[in-house]
Amino acid sequence: MRLGEAFYRRKVAAAQETLARRELDGLLILNHHQIYYLVGFFHTPTERPVGLYVPQKGNPILFVPKLEEEYVHEGAWAPEVEVYFEFPGVIHPIQWMGERLAAQGFSAARLGFEGSLGVSAHQRLGEAMPGVAWVEAGDIIANLRLVKDPEEIELHRKAAFYSDWMLEEGLRLIRSGGRPSEIEIEQAMASGVIRKMQAELNPVVVVSMLAGALVCSGPRSAFPHGLPSPRRVAPDENLILSVGCAVGGYFAESERTFILGEPTPEQRKRYEAARAAQEIGTQALVPGALCCDVNKKCLSSIREAGLGKYIKHRQGHGIGIQNHEPPWIEDGDATVLRPGMVVSSEPGIYVPNQGGYRISDTVLITAAGSERLTRFPRDLASVTIPI
């Protein structure tokens, strides 16, 4: 369940090829997600910066605080590690990184940096390396992350399996009676899947959110990202279970809208409109399609059903080592879909004071079209729960 050295060497080599084409001597990375991706060092970001330097040739250098020194070697590929003591330090850690690179001969070079690099960090690097020409190059790693390798896809598949299991666990609690609260449902799904993964996976790669859920019932289900509350589920209401987990650091999400009791005509109409839009949007996720065109086709279905005023968001987003990452299935993203991309398909209808209707699957783009990695049923009969 953990990607190995061969994978990380391949990704670093691909980044180095792009550095050579752009005539950059190296790339300095301070974003923890990019560091996860290139060398597999999963850690909790704090005020203590962690940096990764990828030279055009040779091995990357990982810069870490002293308290992470031994932990680096627990699964990460880190052939060269340099350590500073603490934050803020007599010498600020970012300045120290610049000085360490300067000492290795990069005092006069063209180096890449990510757009997320803060102004203060940029100034400190400039002071430590005054002869360096800094070039924004964050897209180098972002572009690598768009298309997943077979090893990554297998982790997504496993995460999708566990995400669907979380929905089953939530329903088990609801069917057991007692009208559980949104918080109780969320805790049961998250703790249950963590116990299951711990029993079945070796190793369990722990990331910042190993498993979690958004659980909203009744009128609160009209909040697309509402956090679980103490509110208890009740008959004749909508219940949205939006769940996700990570296997080996790679995410999947599975979301369903359940109707507790016999659906009213309005609930049927709105649910079927959301289901139809999700089906249209998912089938449109094919190689060569533009993200913006797919989004328009998907959401147009809701508008044609006369429910356009209840749209609050795009069709979906990319999924990888972040639960939300490029590409964006939205009007403003003209990215061309390619085999190996993993995205969500989750159009929604949100009716104030009544409830929301959202179905989400984790979808793999294949040469033949789209493949749903999450398989929980979507038909109305399967999501109607007697209570």
ChimeraX attribute file (.defattr): number of C-alpha atoms within 10 A of each C-alpha:
attribute: neighborCount
match mode: 1-to-1
recipient: residues
	/A:1	17
	/A:2	19
	/A:3	19
	/A:4	14
	/A:5	16
	/A:6	9
	/A:7	18
	/A:8	19
	/A:9	16
	/A:10	12
	/A:11	18
	/A:12	22
	/A:13	18
	/A:14	14
	/A:15	21
	/A:16	22
	/A:17	15
	/A:18	15
	/A:19	23
	/A:20	14
	/A:21	9
	/A:22	13
	/A:23	14
	/A:24	20
	/A:25	18
	/A:26	23
	/A:27	26
	/A:28	24
	/A:29	25
	/A:30	20
	/A:31	18
	/A:32	17
	/A:33	17
	/A:34	20
	/A:35	21
	/A:36	17
	/A:37	23
	/A:38	27
	/A:39	26
	/A:40	25
	/A:41	22
	/A:42	22
	/A:43	17
	/A:44	9
	/A:45	12
	/A:46	8
	/A:47	8
	/A:48	20
	/A:49	20
	/A:50	24
	/A:51	22
	/A:52	25
	/A:53	22
	/A:54	24
	/A:55	22
	/A:56	22
	/A:57	14
	/A:58	10
	/A:59	15
	/A:60	23
	/A:61	19
	/A:62	24
	/A:63	25
	/A:64	23
	/A:65	17
	/A:66	14
	/A:67	13
	/A:68	15
	/A:69	15
	/A:70	8
	/A:71	14
	/A:72	19
	/A:73	14
	/A:74	11
	/A:75	17
	/A:76	20
	/A:77	21
	/A:78	21
	/A:79	11
	/A:80	12
	/A:81	14
	/A:82	15
	/A:83	17
	/A:84	21
	/A:85	16
	/A:86	17
	/A:87	15
	/A:88	12
	/A:89	11
	/A:90	9
	/A:91	14
	/A:92	16
	/A:93	25
	/A:94	24
	/A:95	19
	/A:96	19
	/A:97	28
	/A:98	21
	/A:99	19
	/A:100	17
	/A:101	18
	/A:102	19
	/A:103	11
	/A:104	8
	/A:105	9
	/A:106	19
	/A:107	18
	/A:108	13
	/A:109	18
	/A:110	18
	/A:111	23
	/A:112	26
	/A:113	20
	/A:114	21
	/A:115	13
	/A:116	11
	/A:117	15
	/A:118	10
	/A:119	9
	/A:120	10
	/A:121	16
	/A:122	14
	/A:123	14
	/A:124	19
	/A:125	21
	/A:126	16
	/A:127	14
	/A:128	19
	/A:129	23
	/A:130	15
	/A:131	14
	/A:132	18
	/A:133	14
	/A:134	19
	/A:135	15
	/A:136	14
	/A:137	21
	/A:138	19
	/A:139	12
	/A:140	19
	/A:141	21
	/A:142	16
	/A:143	12
	/A:144	16
	/A:145	22
	/A:146	22
	/A:147	20
	/A:148	19
	/A:149	13
	/A:150	10
	/A:151	13
	/A:152	23
	/A:153	19
	/A:154	16
	/A:155	22
	/A:156	31
	/A:157	21
	/A:158	22
	/A:159	28
	/A:160	30
	/A:161	19
	/A:162	26
	/A:163	34
	/A:164	25
	/A:165	21
	/A:166	31
	/A:167	23
	/A:168	14
	/A:169	19
	/A:170	23
	/A:171	17
	/A:172	14
	/A:173	16
	/A:174	20
	/A:175	14
	/A:176	10
	/A:177	9
	/A:178	11
	/A:179	17
	/A:180	18
	/A:181	20
	/A:182	25
	/A:183	18
	/A:184	19
	/A:185	27
	/A:186	27
	/A:187	18
	/A:188	17
	/A:189	26
	/A:190	21
	/A:191	14
	/A:192	16
	/A:193	24
	/A:194	19
	/A:195	10
	/A:196	12
	/A:197	20
	/A:198	12
	/A:199	11
	/A:200	10
	/A:201	14
	/A:202	11
	/A:203	14
	/A:204	18
	/A:205	19
	/A:206	14
	/A:207	18
	/A:208	11
	/A:209	13
	/A:210	20
	/A:211	27
	/A:212	21
	/A:213	26
	/A:214	21
	/A:215	27
	/A:216	32
	/A:217	29
	/A:218	22
	/A:219	17
	/A:220	25
	/A:221	28
	/A:222	26
	/A:223	17
	/A:224	21
	/A:225	12
	/A:226	13
	/A:227	15
	/A:228	20
	/A:229	16
	/A:230	10
	/A:231	16
	/A:232	16
	/A:233	21
	/A:234	17
	/A:235	14
	/A:236	17
	/A:237	21
	/A:238	28
	/A:239	28
	/A:240	27
	/A:241	28
	/A:242	24
	/A:243	27
	/A:244	28
	/A:245	29
	/A:246	30
	/A:247	28
	/A:248	25
	/A:249	28
	/A:250	27
	/A:251	28
	/A:252	33
	/A:253	31
	/A:254	30
	/A:255	27
	/A:256	22
	/A:257	27
	/A:258	26
	/A:259	29
	/A:260	21
	/A:261	16
	/A:262	16
	/A:263	19
	/A:264	12
	/A:265	9
	/A:266	9
	/A:267	19
	/A:268	14
	/A:269	14
	/A:270	25
	/A:271	26
	/A:272	18
	/A:273	22
	/A:274	28
	/A:275	24
	/A:276	17
	/A:277	28
	/A:278	26
	/A:279	17
	/A:280	19
	/A:281	25
	/A:282	30
	/A:283	17
	/A:284	19
	/A:285	28
	/A:286	22
	/A:287	18
	/A:288	13
	/A:289	15
	/A:290	20
	/A:291	25
	/A:292	19
	/A:293	20
	/A:294	25
	/A:295	26
	/A:296	16
	/A:297	15
	/A:298	26
	/A:299	25
	/A:300	17
	/A:301	19
	/A:302	25
	/A:303	15
	/A:304	10
	/A:305	15
	/A:306	12
	/A:307	19
	/A:308	15
	/A:309	11
	/A:310	18
	/A:311	16
	/A:312	14
	/A:313	14
	/A:314	20
	/A:315	29
	/A:316	25
	/A:317	20
	/A:318	23
	/A:319	27
	/A:320	25
	/A:321	22
	/A:322	15
	/A:323	19
	/A:324	15
	/A:325	16
	/A:326	21
	/A:327	24
	/A:328	22
	/A:329	29
	/A:330	21
	/A:331	15
	/A:332	12
	/A:333	15
	/A:334	16
	/A:335	18
	/A:336	14
	/A:337	23
	/A:338	21
	/A:339	19
	/A:340	19
	/A:341	24
	/A:342	32
	/A:343	32
	/A:344	26
	/A:345	32
	/A:346	29
	/A:347	27
	/A:348	29
	/A:349	26
	/A:350	25
	/A:351	19
	/A:352	13
	/A:353	11
	/A:354	15
	/A:355	24
	/A:356	30
	/A:357	28
	/A:358	27
	/A:359	26
	/A:360	26
	/A:361	27
	/A:362	30
	/A:363	27
	/A:364	27
	/A:365	21
	/A:366	17
	/A:367	12
	/A:368	9
	/A:369	16
	/A:370	20
	/A:371	18
	/A:372	20
	/A:373	24
	/A:374	25
	/A:375	15
	/A:376	21
	/A:377	12
	/A:378	20
	/A:379	11
	/A:380	16
	/A:381	12
	/A:382	11
	/A:383	18
	/A:384	16
	/A:385	19
	/A:386	12
	/A:387	17
